Amino acid sequence: MEITDFSMKFFSLAGKTAIVTGGNTGLGRAFSVALAEAGADVFVPGLAEDDGTTRSLIEGKGRRYEFLEADITAPGAPATIIDTCIERLGSVDILVNSAGICLLDDVEAFGREKWDPMIAVNLTAAFELAHEASRPMIAQGSGKIINIASLFSFLGGKGSPAYAATKAGIVGFTKAYCDELAAHGIQVNALAPGYFATAITAATRADPETNRRVLEHIPAERWGDVADLMGATVFLASRASDYVNGHVLVVDGGYLVR
């Protein structure tokens, strides 16, 4: 490819189909809407559909939205999700493993009852969905798998050893799958969001002292807005990132430099 061959069309997702787990709430909704804005149809598996906001946002952009009630941790569910997406929308070109949970407790009280569900949702389900999605992606010779990591992939996880473990695991899994799937034209990367203003962080932002400590660590001097992740998502899902593989793209306002 010559320099003159490059076009902004490389960022277009027209004709593509994306699966976004957890895609109708929080950061997941931002991923879904970003992909739809770039031209992709979006398939969202989840425990419950939202109030219609995500569907409205996606269909308002002229894209198709499909929801499947599914527990991604249930035996056989990942295969069903992939097969249903292909049945309804024709293909699986992009997988965003966005669904996640974070349970907190002091180290003395943090036991298997909190550890096990977090491993199941944050890590095992992501692995199983990527494993199942790789089948049609290998067959078509292309695909984009985007795993959601975290600052806690690199830092400690006070109050949640399972969250830190799962997010560190996501990074290792991302690199391993890149090594396996790159030869098939599939890119496997991860997004690592920093501190974002979402419902999950509302309590932290409402506490003046905690909020101050967070902001002092961010060179941008503000919490991230969900829109700050949307461009990065489209980049990793598009042809523009075809030679980016096994990478963890940190979107944190500079948090990790301090």
Order of alpha helices (4+ residues) and beta strands (2+ residues): beta-alpha-beta-alpha-beta-alpha-beta-alpha-alpha-beta-alpha-beta-alpha-alpha-alpha-beta
